[in-house]
């Protein structure tokens, strides 16, 4: 069924129950009033900024925005981009778009101005909703977007002159269902991924994908109405939203936390009585380090209700979970594997009952099928034989939008070829052993070596450069740049780092190695050789299989 029907059900059954809470520990005060009147009340005795909405208000907000969009000609087949940080408006905006029959197009908040423009054009975006953090980036491109895009500003005044004000736009529209008939086979959303070149691909999903993601998450983690989910990652990411979908399906409360410091996470779990928390490896590492160093004391928090900690987006070291269980022996633990092409996490699933298999990504998730194939396409069934992981299920994408060639490379009938190399163990659990492509996963974010190499090659002292991933206990991997300096030139690490500051922080290489860059006869960088030289084998995978 269309995912919007779940919101209608929640608003009907649980209208006065809290749906979403927004917390910002670094901002004091509380916003009070109706949904139209969010006056910030400064209060020195308030521990942090907090506001909430009920399921009834959530649905009303979505309906008002849907009516506003439809009044301005947006409906079935149109695309509406969302470029916002996590906030209470994010999800009502998302569902308001879906209720019109249009497609929601979430954008990565780290995108630079040119990346925003590229994605807007690739996805045929007609409207963009953006938050105050992005005014500067939008100003750079608004007069040269490449297509006619209507801008809607969602944030505190003043509203930029080139945009409509969201609050003023929706104020006078009805809060009733707009009445657009949708089915599970209607297009719903476009998410973005990238290949090793770093150029984003637009991934088209139907409502059935989103609906299936809700049911996968709830089947795996057993969310009930009285559970409380702590959501920390950005909502543009399928991982964050699709883990929230399990709570959404049952009408449970969720908390949007701004900030990843250990004390912020533990305080939110304690004060909001969170029962389920999804973490990235670095955040879990930071919590354990803070406990071990005495920076936080568990006795200061009420954590008895916390029942599940699960991790995704990168390989998980066995040592991390062993340490975690020392401090939280009663926590269930789980991990999920997924990709945006399979509507996020859950197509492969470890299962809370299989904590003894930490290091594996698990077996086929709820409603999914998996197989590992050799280069000739034949299926591998024997243990410890490397092949490419493929998945099949209701959550597989329709296509890469406007890119049939790329679609044909990964979709073979109903099977999605993930590009990840994997093995079965003797018990049929799947372990990732390498990536078919050279994407580096650092702290849950994909880094694309060719993109970084192309940028660094513009530095006047650099003759050649290769970027590979090196193992890192906290981030999983870090980007390392092997830099070959031009003959007769001199250059030091500080100079290279200064040049790289023009890139977004998360894309900058964290290690610089001065050496020759080996290339084969066809001119390709010999990255397997570099990994061998610099010890860039996946130590985490080796540890997990030992």
Buried (B, 14 or more C-beta within 10 A) or exposed (E): EBBBEBBBBBBEEBBEBBBBBBBBBEBBBBBEEEBEEBEBEEEEEEEBBBBBBBBBBBBBBBBBBBBBBBEBEBBBEBBBBBBBBBBBBBBBBBBBBBBBBBBBBBBBBEBBBEBBBBBBBBBBBBBBBBBBEBBEBBEEBBEEBEEEBBBBBBBEEEBBEEBBBBBEBBEEBEBEBBEBEBEBEBBBBBBBBBBBEBBBBBBBBBBBBBBBBBBBBBBBBBBEEEBBBBBBBBBBBBBBBBBBBBBBBBBBBBBBBBBBBBBBBBBBBBBBBBBBBBBBBBBBBBBBBBBEEEEBEEEEBEBEBBBBBBBBBBBBBBEBBEBBBEEBEEBBBBBBBBBBBBBBBBBBBBBBEBBEBBBBBBBBBBBBEBBBBEEEEEEBEEEEEEBBBBBBBBBBBBBBBBBEEBBEEBBEEEBBBBBBBBBBBEEEBBBBBBBEBBBBBBBBBBBBBBBBBBBBEEBEBBEBBBBBBBBBEBBBBBBBBBBBBEEEEEBEEEBBBEBBEEBEEEBBBBBBBEEEBBEEEEEEBBBEEBBEBBEBBBBBBEBBBE
